[in-house]
């Protein structure tokens, strides 16, 4: 008898290897990817061939005492490789690109099913070539012995004949797939698509392998299948129609929202592809796009609806709306049927089986509706993180809604755009890009100073889900007023102007580009005394405050605005998206046009502004350019460039407004801004970085891998016939969705004090990662220069060998958050 695993808690309980292989194969069949179903099935069937050897079985039975690993992945990978190579020799087509591709891909996904490796390293080592050509006699005999056992098992899904037929089926499907992978987007984009297809197949195999192993230990998968089999898209859709039917349709804004929602629903019949949803702020985008998604999912039998947003604040808000609109309050498993997945998510505090189900659903993304962050999606597509990679195949034949698409980190924009093309073109995925400031990626954008090009999005022919509502009077609620000056705004002058506007009994918001400048303006207004503004009515928000503190402040502001209290908020850009606040007027420090438009969405958001006579009036957004002596952008390269691009556009708009459709929020203005901005950073959008002293890009590593190929060529006299030469692991390790160079510091505020005490008590024991997750909401990020200041002020304590930094009492202020400047005599409230 051959075993796959042994229960460590009960060694008498074992899983038969045949049951495991059959279980993985069936899971691969059930999650078949478009065009490569047989490839996934073959990989599942042969992935653990090496476990049918006596060496591996001895290793398993003696695992608790063994220190030597016994590999099992190469056997099945090598046997398939050799099988296809025999076919090539028989047909005398050893250089056939199709057979070479399927041979390399199958070898790679089976060999890598416990983790990525570089097919061609940057040092010039062609791993597949070395592993398939330098075979010793022992490995050959191991494979033959394993095959004898493998094909003789009675209840095995494959015998020798069916294996050979399955290999032929794989070759047949790649005869169709390979020619379709073409350089239609950028140079080498065929190789980029091949990289993503390889990752998709690997994701499918890893997920099937992990899920079968997990099923041996828990009932999470089985219990979830019993729950989800009673759910269909019609159920969600029925609840949504009932929910929106209760809306008051008599108001002008609700009439427009209803019209937008109906246009979205009517567009659901369009074929799968990439689409735009361009709706002004307040247009009911959240529910409208779900009208589209649910109908489209029914018509095209989609597996999941995946809603993606850049900020957790948007995620929290959207999840609440969708659960209220799509599910009854008393339905069980609400948290799983509409799954919220981000770094702060907490397991439900119920019984052990609920935990097993939750862990299964989080790890597999098998929920019908998934609400997640852009970071999670990008990690799924590009990271080497195993948990993220196992979810990648769930993107196939699904609907992905990306809210605020313009917030995509610019350094990954080209690979991300091409990944969306791949999903839509080859994986049957429908993508909706929802934003009021659409990037002009339907056009070719070239660098203004190099040969680089950006990846274009391959939009569907009728790319807009709804008509253009930019000119609808009901959304014309704010005037954008350019107050930028040649001499720029001093701190004193801006404070005076803000207070003057505020004295008109109107609530106001000021958005600045840096934490430091926001704090300086706040302190300047405080120092002017209560005769100008009551300190209880003045608020500051920035990332110098821990997330839980910010949340409480935002909740208080929401409550006061609802009561129509007059308040003034000074904030950084964190207020621009995902926070449903509305002020009479807004001041915005000069930045990119997309951020200015986002800021306008915080002004007169619901058309609530009225004058002394009770008549409705527009809100005002004032664009100002602070002097660099109090708002320095020297460390904020992207914002500085955006401001520099925007400045001449503002000047030109005053002279020639017709070039911008007489409105800075028009599609013409947005397109002109982004084309100028993106042309200056095109090469950076390929995700450039330096590794081992060499400058590379993620796009190149996942296509030609020029560095690896050059070094391989210098070491060998002949070119390689291997197709897979991508540096998968190097690219995956280097990828970071957010280039966060800050250091996290745990703050003794609220529950943070108890978390700190627990960490201090547990120091020396293994780190409790659930506790670390809880600590995120009570932590603040600081950059290196501020970290040095805090250390000089003796403000920090380190624990767990400097892995966790703790802020001492007295360095966190109730109003401004983290204190990085010494202030003699100040008393800090904790």
Phi, psi and omega in degrees: 000136179252137185246149175266321181199163179233135177292116183294332179279335180220086186301346177282346181264120184225155174255128177296139180298322178298318178298320179294311181298317178296320180296318178293317180298315180296320179295322176294323176296320183286340180245033184307135179269144181305127175084341184228037182299316183289330177296314178296320179296316180296319179298317178297321183290329188250003189295331183246030179305323183295345178280352176273019177257151179296328180298315181288321178297319176298320179298317180298313184291335180250022190301323183292342182248350186270140176252350183261125177285142175245110183294146177230346182289323187295335190296306180294321179299315182290324181294317177296316179304313181292325179298314181290324179296324176297319178298318179298316181294321180296324181268358180057043179227055184297339180262009181299120185294329181292310181294324177295326180290307182296326178296313180292317183297313180295320177300315185294310188293327177287317180293331185261012188287358170247010177150144181297151166218163178283125174296321173228118182284164178290346175275355177096013177272118178271096191298315181298320179297313182297321185281338183260344182256331183260070183258124179272170183296328181295316180295321179299316180291325177298317181296315181297319179294319180295318180298320180300315179289319185299311186279349181267352179292127189295316186264024178283147180290335183240137165247181185302316182295314181291329175298312182297323177293321180295322176298315179297322178296322177298314180299319180299317182289330177285338173298333177269322184289314189301311181298336182283338176281105188228161179280063184271343184258302180218169174303131181071014181293340173299315180293327177294316177298321178296322176300314182291322177295321176297317177296322179297314179295320177295319177301315180299315181292315180298317180296315179299318180295312180296317183293322177293320177296318180295324180295335177291330185259335184216168181258016184302312182295313182297315180296322180293319179300324178293327179286310191284339181292345178268000186254138172219170183296329181298324180299312178298317183296318179300317179296321180295316180297321177295321182294312185284340180294340181276354182289146175286114184267008185274338183278149181303318183293320180289330176296317178294316179301319179294322179295317179297316180298320181292322177296321176299314181296319179295329181285350183298336182284347178298148181299154176305144181172198179254128184229161174254144167233101183251100183234131178298157177305132181091005183273005179075034185300322186300312180280327181297316182290333176286329173302315178297309189298315182294319179291317180296322179296322178291316185291327186243015173053051180283149185276319183219156166247117184245110179265128186236134177221155185283339187236144179297329180298322177291320180301310182303313183294316183291318179300320179296316180297314184292321179294324179289323186274334190249350183224147172294151181298327186267005181290137179283156177063032177304321184293337183262325179294325170241094191275127174260121184229109172202181189296337184262003185291142184241138179295145177296140182273071179235210186278177186299322181293323176300320177296320179296317179296315181299313180299321179295314184292318178298318185284339186248345186054047179266007177290151176298314182240126182238130178244115188217175182268161176298327178300314180297318180295314180296320177298321179299322184276326191238338189283160173270000178300123187297318181298320178291316183298324181294343179271348190300321184294343178290346178287339181293141176053037178237180174246125178247119177255118181251107180278143181052053183301332181294348179276002176304131177307126189298330185290343180249008190298317181294308177301324181293316179300317180290329175293322177294320175301315180301313182297318182287322187281321189245337187251007177067023182270140173257132182239132175241121178259108187253115178192154175273352180233080185288134173288140183279056184274007171275359180242159178278124180244121180252152178296143178284350186223003180210186183272359184293145172235154175270152176288130177275149173273133181270077182293154173295158183305308177263084197282342183265129178284334181225169176289170179279117180253016182299331182264002181296127185299331182294338178262358180273078189249351187221137170263132175267122186241118182275114178246017180297141184236154178298319181278351179068164189271128173282161178299316181297317183293318179294318179301317180296317182293321179295315181295323178298315179294320181293327183294349177278023178061039180235141176285144185222161180226135174239124181246121179245167189274341183229155176299318184297315181292324177297317179294321180295317178295319178302311181295324178299317180289321178300317184293342179283349172092166186288348177291340178263318177202134178294130183300332179288344180260002182251129183233153175231136175229129174199173178284005168282355177255143179292154184305319182293322176296314178301317181299316181294320178295316179298318178299318178295318178297316178303315182298317182288322178294324178297326178279359182067029171292151177267119180224164176230127181244128171255128187213163166270186185292354181300342183276352192281342182216140175082005179236116185273076177239150181220132182237160179292320180220157179223136166255133179233123174297141184306131180202198179289158183297324180298320179289325177297317178294321176300318179297322178298334177290351176262008184241126178047043190301324184248016181066034186271351184293131175225151178268189183299335181268006179081010180269145179293145178217159182285155169278170181231131172246118182260125178264123182233156178239095181298149177291146184292348180287347176230349169226095181265131177255017185297331179264358183244079188300315183294315180293320179299317178294318180300318179294320180293326176288323185286329185303308179292333176295319178297317179296316182291327180298324179294327183272319187227067183298336181296334179292344183241023180064025179059018181205127180293346179265003182290160178298327178296315181294316180298316181296316181296319179298308185295323180296319178291318182293311185292329179294339179273347183231019187307312183296330180289340182283358178270006182062075180274145174198169180246130177220136181052037177076009182240135176275125181225175173231150178300321180299317181291322179297328181265010175234262186280331185053062186301320182297312179298318181294319179298317182288326175296316181298325180287342182260346184228145182277342183244145174289160180270147174266003178286139182272317181281107175232020182283147178266072186301313185290318179299315178296315182295319179293322184286336187289129172227120183301322177240127179280070185269105180262016181275163177251131181276135180232126180279132189249135179281069180231129180059227180297344179301328179297315181294322179296318179298316179299320179296317180296320179295322179291326185269355185305133185104331176274164176304141184294129179276105187286337172295322178293321178296321177298315177301324184293339182303322182286352180239028181237152178234146179262135177231148177276170190304318184295324177285328177298319178298318178300314182296322178293320178295330179275002182056046185261358189236151170234137178249143178227170180051053177054046176069009177286335180234127177256136181239133178279134178286159175301143175099002182237023176222124186257141183296333183264322187246351180086223184297135178255117181247005177238138177289131180227098185299132175086351179288143174250121183264129181272132181251000000 
